[in-house]
Amino acid sequence: MEKQKSFSALSYLALLFFPLASFATPPPPITQAQQILSLKEEEAQQHLPIQIQGVVTAADPSWNGQFFIQDSSAGVFVDSRVQPIPTPGTLLRVTGVTEPGAFAPIVGRPLWKAVGSSSLPPAKSVSIEQLVTGSEDGQRVQVQGWVHSARKEAGQWILALVEGSSRVDLMLPRNFEPPISKFLGAKISTAGVPTPKRMNYNLRRLVSVQLWLSSSDDLRLIQPASPDPRSSPPTPIRSITQYSIDNSPGRRFLIQGIVTFHSGDTLYLSDATGGLEVRLAEEIAPKIGDEIEVVGFPIVERGLPILVDAIFSPTGNQGKVVPKSIQSVQQLRDGYLHGDLTRIEGQLVNILEKPSVLNPSFTTLTLAVKTSEGVVTAEFTQIYPEKRADRFEIGSQIAVKGICYTQTDHEGSFQGFFLLVPSLADITLLRPASPFTARRLALALAVALLVLLAVSLWGRHLLTKNLGLQGDIRERNAVLNERARLAADLHDTLEQSLVGLSLQCKTALALIPPGGERAKHHLEVAKEGITQTHAELRRSIWDLTPQALESFDLIEAMTRVLKQSADSAGLDFQANVQGDLPPLEAFLKQNLLRIVQEAGTNAVKHASASQLGLQMILSPEKIILSVTDDGVGMSEAARQPDPHHGFGIRGMQERAKRIGAVLQIEKGVPRGTIVRITLAISPVLSPEISSNS
């Protein structure tokens, strides 16, 4: 019974977990290389199992154990890290998982075992142009082309194989020393495995390829190289792409000329017939002015001749090329000046920093020169010239010497041209810019606009200020009118009443009979109080309106004010005037009059004086007014400026400060007081003072 229960429980658990066990079963392994290459990147990232068998087609010690294997379906890269690596022709059984690789899917985490040896699979015949697409990556292929150059890097020979405009580097076996003279310029056929040479890893994009040969037997000569051109006289530059019955893609030419320009692996040569662009096999360029011999392969790119994969040797001579001038636009359209040292003259119209036409990844200095043939641009080949062209001002006449570079479309039709300028030394200043250049006129216009803007803002400020002043004047006139009305009312009513009372007191005194001395005394006191009140009222009326200035000039007004004060108190008065009164603003006259009036009032009230005097010393530069009395005088403390003084002295001090005058209170000799006001006359009165007044 217990065994039956146990069996039932086991059966139940088996039924429960059977679907999970079925789900966890791994997929069957991939057994063909073509299936690996057919995976998309996302599928290859799933690490699908691999179990394939094939022959090693390419391996190199520099690959750190990695190799290519090919079965009957295709070839694939094996990312092995096991040393020693298998040699080409070894038959292997490889297990691993799929990985996306840098360009195509590969075998990752491999384990391999040699199971024998085999001949290499037959090579698929393709073109070099097909190789560049990357579709044959890892497959054993056969290509043919012309050997343009040979170089040795890290003990390994590399041949550049060219077919039309496409090229591929042949990576020869490391233990193979090829007869370079036999292959250079020859047409060959070769078999190998193409691999990426340069990659854009971020975009998984192929830039260039190289073909790895597993054996020297993979090289086969199809057409021998043409004779070494150095055994014949140099070919004129103008004729290298002209018709010849001996022309072939593998024919090399010998050119002799003077170096007119060089940058990196590119230089320009000139001989008596013209100029030519030369691309060297190595980035070792001679100096400008050297005479050299160059051997290379001519090609036509966008309808223009170029000598590529060139090797140069110096002749030991130096030369100087006379720059040519542009005779006509048709001369440029025909490409007659392309690659030749050319000189232009014209007016500098612009200086720019923009991407280079030949290499847009670099920003360089470009000059725009207006010539008789139109506007020509001159581009410096240096990223940043050794000196800026600030010394060449826009509008100046300059001469520019450089390489004429003709721009064409894909069919070779003329699109334009520009000059390649090696350095600023190739620019000559012929005539400085006119003072009235467009740049200077624009600058002057900008300055004029700024001045106009400043004047407009200042005018607006003055207008706003004048409007405010006009409002202040209207308000002040209203106050003055009201004060004048009040003064007139006081004069016509209260003053007349006081005059009447004074007359009545005088009449009453005359009618008092003898013996009424007591009544007469009271009447005289009343008459004296009325007289004093009358004088104070008249001073108040004077304070309310400057009628004296309206009716008289300043000298006469001050004289009348002090004389009236002296007459009201029974004092003798004398005035002394020296010089002529200069023109003064109304507010200056009014404040001077008030100070003099207040000084006279103080003398009448407090000095117990018998004489009152006014002295005026007048000149165009200065006014000095002195109010004197022969009274009891003032103490030293009372004469010093003090905010606790009475209103009279403080008022005189404030008025003097308001108009920029100096107020001095001094002790008279032998007695009395001198109040002196000194005012310096300014040629132009400040508007702020007028406003404050």
NUSE-488689 format. One record per residue (C-alpha): residue in one letter; z, x, y. Coordinates in steps of 0.05 Angstrom, whole numbers, plus 32768, in hexadecimal, padded with zeros to 4 digits. Layout:
AZXY ...
//
This chain:
M800080008000 E801280388031 K7FD2805D801F Q7FAB801D802E K7FCC80178072 S7FBE805F8081 F7F768057806E S7F7080188099 A7F8E803D80D5 L7F5E807880CC S7F24804880C6 Y7F3980258106 L7F3F8068812C A7EFB807E8112 L7EDB803E812A L7EFE8044816D F7EE7808C817C F7EA38089815B P7E7E8076819C L7E9F80B081C2 A7E8C80E1818C S7E4480C7818E F7E4380CE81DB A7E5D811781DA T7E25812F81AC P7DFE816681D1 P7DB3815F81DC P7D85818581AE P7D7481CB81C7 I7D3381DB81EC T7D07820481BF Q7CCA821281EA A7CC3823A822B Q7C9482068248 Q7CCB81D18243 I7CF981FE826C L7CC5820982A3 S7CB781BD82A6 L7CFF81AE82BB K7D0E819A8302 E7D4481BF8328 E7D778188831E E7D69818582D3 A7D6D81D182CB Q7DB281CF82EC Q7DCD81A582B1 H7DCF81E48284 L7DA781C6824B P7DAA81EE820B I7D70821E81FB Q7D5B823D81B9 I7D17825F81BC Q7CF3829A819A G7CBF82C581BB V7CA7830B81CC V7CC083348207 T7C86833B8239 A7CA883618272 A7CE88388827C D7CFD83C182A9 P7D3C83EC82AD S7D4683D782F6 W7D4F838E82E0 N7D95839B82C2 G7D85837B827F Q7D5983428296 F7D1483378277 F7CDB8306826C I7CCD82E58229 Q7C9082BC8215 D7C84828E81DA S7C46826881C8 S7C5082368202 A7C628261823E G7C8C829B8259 V7CD182958278 F7D0582C28299 V7D4482D38273 D7D8082E4829F S7DA08314826D R7DD383498281 V7DD7836D823E Q7DC483B68239 P7D9883D4821E I7D6183A48230 P7D2B839381FD T7CE883B38204 P7CA6838D820C G7C8A837981C7 T7CCF836A81A9 L7CD583278187 L7D178304819B R7D3E82C6818A V7D6182AF81CA T7D95827981D5 G7DB282648218 V7DB2822C824B T7D8382178283 E7D8E822D82CA P7D63821E8308 G7D578268831A A7D438281835F F7CFB82688358 A7CEE824A8313 P7D1C823282DA I7D39826B82AF V7D6382788271 G7DAB82838286 R7DE7829D825F P7DB982B88229 L7DC882D581E5 W7D8E82F881C4 K7D7F83198182 A7D438344816F V7D2083278132 G7CE483558130 S7CA9836D815A S7C68834D816F S7C29835A8197 L7C29834181DE P7C0C82FB81E7 P7BC582F78203 A7BC282F9824F K7BA982BD8275 S7B7182CF82A5 V7B8282B982EC S7B7182CD8333 I7BA082F28362 E7B9E82B6838F Q7BB9828C8355 L7BF282BD834C V7C0882B68394 T7C14826B8389 G7C4C827C8357 S7C33824D8322 E7C2A828782F0 D7C7182A282FA G7C8882C382B9 Q7C4682BA8294 R7C1E82F48278 V7BDD82F382A1 Q7B9F831D82AD V7B83832A82F3 Q7B4F83578311 G7B4283738356 W7B3983B18380 V7B6F83E78385 H7B7C83F283CF S7BB9841F83CF A7BEA844483A2 R7C32845783B1 K7C6D846F838A E7CB284508392 A7CF18463836A G7CC684898337 Q7C96844F832C W7C4D844A8341 I7C38840B8365 L7BEE83F9836F A7BD883C683A3 L7BA383998382 V7B78837083B2 E7B4A833683A6 G7B2C831983E5 S7B6683098414 S7B9A830883DB R7BC0834483C1 V7BF58354838D D7C1D8393837D L7C1483AF8337 M7C5583CB831C L7C3F840182EB P7C6B841882B1 R7C9E844C82C7 N7C8684828297 F7C3D847B82AB E7C1B84AC82DB P7BD8848C82EE P7B9C84B48307 I7BA0849A834F S7B5D84B78364 K7B3D8491832B F7B5C844E833C L7B5C84508388 G7B218426839F A7B0F84128358 K7B0A83CC833C I7B3A83C28301 S7B53838C82D3 T7B9C838A82BF A7BCE835F8299 G7C17835482A7 V7C4E832382B9 P7C52830A8302 T7C9783078323 P7CAE82F8836A K7CAD83348398 R7CC8831183D6 M7CEB82CE83D7 N7D07829C8409 Y7D44828C83DE N7D5E8254840B L7D1D822E8404 R7D0D824783BD R7CC9825D83D9 L7C9E829683C0 V7C8782C883F5 S7C6282FD83CC V7C5A83118383 Q7C5683508359 L7C38835A8314 W7C60838282E0 L7C3783A882AD S7C5783B68269 S7C2783EE8255 S7BF2841C8271 D7BC283FB8241 D7BC583BE826F L7B9983E382A2 R7B4E83E18299 L7B1983FE82C7 I7AE083CE82D9 Q7ABC83F28311 P7AC9843A8325 A7ADF844C836B S7AAB845E839E P7AA684A783B3 D7ADD84C283DF P7AC684B38427 R7AE684F4843F S7AAB85198422 S7A7D84F88455 P7A7D84F584A1 P7AAA84C084C2 T7A8D847B84CA P7A8884608512 I7AB98429851E R7A8483F88536 S7A5D83FC84F4 I7A9383F584BE T7A8683AB84B3 Q7A3C83AE84C0 Y7A0A83A68487 S7A0383DD8455 I79E583DA840F D7A21840383F7 N7A5683D2840F S7A8783B783DC P7ACF839D83DE G7AE783E083C3 R7AC2840D83F3 R7AED8438841F F7ADA84528463 L7AED8491848A I7AFA848584D4 Q7B0A84BA8508 G7B2584A8854C I7B5C84AC8580 V7B9C84838577 T7BA2845385B2 F7BDB84288598 H7C0D8424855E S7C4483F48549 G7C6483F68504 D7C2D83FD84D0 T7BF683E88501 L7BCE8416852F Y7B8E84138557 L7B5984498557 S7B2084548588 D7AE2847E8581 A7AA2848185AA T7A8A843D858E G7AC884128595 G7B0E8402857E L7B2B83EC853B E7B6C83D0851F V7B8883FA84E6 R7BBF83E584B6 L7BDF841F8494 A7BF78420844C E7C38843F8465 E7C5F843584A5 I7C54847D84BC A7C2A847A84FB P7C1084B38527 K7C1B84B88571 I7BEE849A85A7 G7BBA84CD85BA D7BB684EF8575 E7B7284F78556 I7B7684E3850C E7B4B84D484D0 V7B58849284AC V7B3F847C8467 G7B4684328458 F7B2583F18442 P7B0283C58475 I7B0F837B8475 V7AFC834284A3 E7B36831784BB R7B2582DB84E7 G7AE182FA84F4 L7AFE833D850C P7AFB838084E7 I7B3B83A284CF L7B4683E184A6 V7B7E83D48474 D7BA683FE8442 A7B93843A846B I7BAA84818463 F7BA684B0849E S7BA684FB84A8 P7BAA851D84EC T7B72854C8503 G7BA185738530 N7B7B8560856F Q7B8F853585AA G7B61850885D1 K7B6084D6860A V7B3B84948608 V7B1C847A8648 P7B2D842F864B K7AF383FF864F S7AED83C78682 I7AD9837F8676 Q7A928374868C S7A8A832B8678 V7AAA82F38651 Q7A7182F5861F Q7A84833D8611 L7AC8832385FB R7AAB82E985D3 D7A81831985AB G7ABF8342859A Y7AA2838085BA L7AE5839685D7 H7B128381859D G7B4183BA858B D7B2883E585C4 L7B51840285FD T7B4283D58638 R7B5683D68682 I7B5C839986AF E7B6C839386F9 G7B868355871C Q7BBF8331873D L7C0183298718 V7C0E82DE8716 N7C4882D986E5 I7C7A830086BB L7C9282DC867C E7CC082E88641 K7CA282C38607 P7C9682CA85BC S7C6382FF85A9 V7C1E82E58596 L7C1A8316855B N7C63830D8545 P7C8282CB855E S7CC782E08544 F7CCC8313857C T7CD3830485C7 T7CAE833485F3 L7C98833E863B T7C558320864F L7C2F83298691 A7BFC82F786AA V7BC6831986D3 K7B9082F486FA T7B4E831886F5 S7B0683078705 E7AFD82EF86BC G7B3A82C286C1 V7B8482C986B2 V7B918300867D T7BD58308865B A7BEF834D864A E7C2583508614 F7C54838A860A T7C5A839C85C1 Q7CA283B385CA I7CD6837D85C1 Y7CF783948602 P7CD183C6862C E7CF584068641 K7CF783EC8689 R7CF083A786A4 A7CB1839786CD D7CDA83838709 R7CB783B88732 F7C7683918729 E7C7F83568757 I7C588317874D G7C1D8318877B S7C1283638777 Q7BD083828761 I7BD883A88720 A7BAE83CB86EB V7BC083C186A2 K7BA883EC8668 G7BAF83D48620 I7B8C83C185E0 C7B5D838585E5 Y7B72835485AF T7B3F831D85A3 Q7B5B82DA858A T7B2F82B3855A D7B368275852E H7B2F827484E2 E7AE3827384E8 G7AE382AF8517 S7AD282888556 F7AEB82A68598 Q7B2B828585B2 G7B4382B785E6 F7B5E82FD85EE F7B9A83248609 L7BAF836C8611 L7BE1839185E6 V7C0683BF8616 P7C2D83F985F6 S7C5D84058631 L7C6883FB867C A7C47843E8688 D7C05841C867B I7C0D83F186B9 T7BF9840C86FD L7C0B83ED8740 L7BCC83EA876B R7BE683C387A7 P7C2A83A487B5 A7C31835A87BB S7C24833887FD P7C6283238825 F7C4882DC881E T7C4882D687D3 A7C52829387B2 R7C9682AA8799 R7CAD82BF87DE L7C91828087FE A7CB5825787CA L7CF5827E87D8 A7CEC82748823 L7CDF822A8818 A7D1F822587EE V7D4682488825 A7D28821A885A L7D3A81DD8831 L7D8181F78829 V7D8682038874 L7D6981BE8881 L7D9B81A08852 A7DD481C68874 V7DBB81B088B9 S7DB6816888A0 L7DFD816B8885 W7E16818A88C5 G7DF1815688EE R7E10811F88C4 H7E54813F88CF L7E488142891B L7E2E80FB891C T7E6C80E388F7 K7E98810B8926 N7E7480F28964 L7E7B80AA894C G7EC580B78943 L7EC980D68989 Q7EA4809B89A7 G7ED6806D8986 D7F0F809889A2 I7EEF809689E7 R7EE8804A89E5 E7F30804489D0 R7F4780748A06 N7F1E80518A3B A7F3E80108A26 V7F8380308A2C L7F70804E8A70 N7F56800B8A88 E7F967FE98A72 R7FC0801E8A94 A7F9680178AD3 R7FA07FCC8AD1 L7FEB7FD58AC7 A7FEE80088B00 A7FC87FD88B2E D7FF87FA08B1D L80347FCC8B2B H80157FE38B6C D80037F9C8B83 T80467F7B8B70 L80827FA78B65 E806F7FDE8B96 Q80617FAB8BCD S80A47F8A8BBF L80C77FCD8BC5 V80A37FDB8C07 G80B97F978C20 L81017FA38C0B S81007FE78C2D L80E87FC68C6E Q811C7F908C6A C81527FC58C61 K81377FEA8C9E T81377FAA8CC7 A817E7F988CB0 L81977FDD8CC4 A817A7FD48D0A L819C7F908D12 I81E27FA68CFD P820F7FA38D3B P823E7FDB8D4C G827B7FDD8D20 G82557FCC8CE1 E825480138CC7 R826A7FFD8C83 A82327FCB8C7B K82027FFE8C98 H821880308C64 H820980008C2B L81C67FEF8C47 E81B380388C4E V81C780448C05 A819C80088BF0 K816280218C1B E816880668BFB G816880488BB4 I812B801E8BC6 T8107805C8BE0 Q811980838BA2 T8102804A8B75 H80C280458B9D A80B4808F8B92 E80C080898B47 L8092804D8B43 R805B80728B67 R806280AC8B36 S805E807B8AFC I801F805C8B1A W800280A38B1F D801380AF8AD6 L7FF1806F8AC1 T7FAE80808AE1 P7F9180C18AFD Q7F7680A08B3C A7F7F80E18B62 L7F4B81038B35 E7F1C80C88B3D S7F2080CC8B88 F7F2B81178B94 D7F1D815A8B73 L7F55817D8B4D I7F6D81A88B88 E7F73816D8BB7 A7F9181418B81 M7FC981748B72 T7FD5817F8BBC R7FDC81338BC9 V800981298B8C L803A815F8BA1 K8037814C8BEB Q804881048BDA S8083811B8BAF A809A814A8BE7 D809381138C1C S80BA80E18BF3 A80F481128BEF G80EE812D8C36 L80D881738C20 D80A981A28C44 F806981AF8C1C Q803781E78C20 A7FF881F58BF5 N7FD382378BEF V7F8E82398BCD Q7F69827B8BBC G7F2382788B9E D7EF7823F8B86 L7F06820F8B4E P7ED7821A8B12 P7EB981DE8AED L7EED81C08ABE E7EEE818A8A8A A7F10814A8A9E F7F4881528A6B L7F5981978A87 K7F5C817B8ACE Q7F8881418AB8 N7FBA816D8A92 L7FBE81A08ACB L7FCB81688AFC R8003814B8AD0 I8025818F8AC9 V8023819B8B14 Q803C81548B21 E8076815C8AEF A8089819F8B0E G808C817F8B53 T80B481448B39 N80E781738B19 A80EE81998B5A V80FA81598B82 K812C813E8B4F H8155817A8B3B A814981B58B69 S816C819C8BAA A813481C18BCD S811B81BD8C15 Q80D581D98C08 L80A081CC8BD3 G806281F88BCB L802181FC8BA3 Q7FFA823C8B9A M7FB6823C8B77 I7F90827C8B63 L7F4C82678B4A S7F1482908B28 P7EDC82828AF5 E7F0682A48ABF K7F4D828C8ACE I7F7682588AF4 I7FBE82678B0A L7FE7822E8B27 S802D82398B43 V805D82028B59 T8098821F8B81 D80D882058BA1 D811382248BC6 G814881FD8BA0 V818382118B76 G8156822C8B3E M815D82278AF2 S8188824F8AC2 E816782818A92 A817582548A56 A815682188A78 R8116823E8A86 Q810A82518A3C P80DE82258A0E D810D81F689E9 P80FE81B689C4 H8141819B89DD H812C819F8A26 G812281618A4F F80E1813B8A4B G80C681598A8C I80C681A28A76 R80B381918A2E G807981668A47 M805F819F8A72 Q806481CF8A37 E803E819F8A0A R800781938A3D A7FFF81DE8A48 K7FFA81EB89FE R7FC781B289F6 I7F9681D28A27 G7FA4821A8A12 A7FCA822D8A52 V800882578A5B L804582368A7D Q807982648A9D I80B9824E8AC1 E80D682878AEB K810E82908B1D G80F782938B66 V810882C98B98 P813982C58BB9 R8146827F8B9C G812482448B7D T80F4823C8B42 I80AB824E8B34 V808482258B00 R8044824C8AF1 I800982338AC6 T7FD382658AB1 L7F93824B8A92 A7F5B82788A78 I7F1682588A80 S7EEB82588A40 P7E9F82588A48 V7E9882208A15 L7ECE81ED8A0A S7EE081E289C1 P7ED1819B89A9 E7F14819B8984 I7F3981A389C6 S7F12816A89E6 S7F21813E89AA N7F6B815089AA S7F6F814189F4 
//
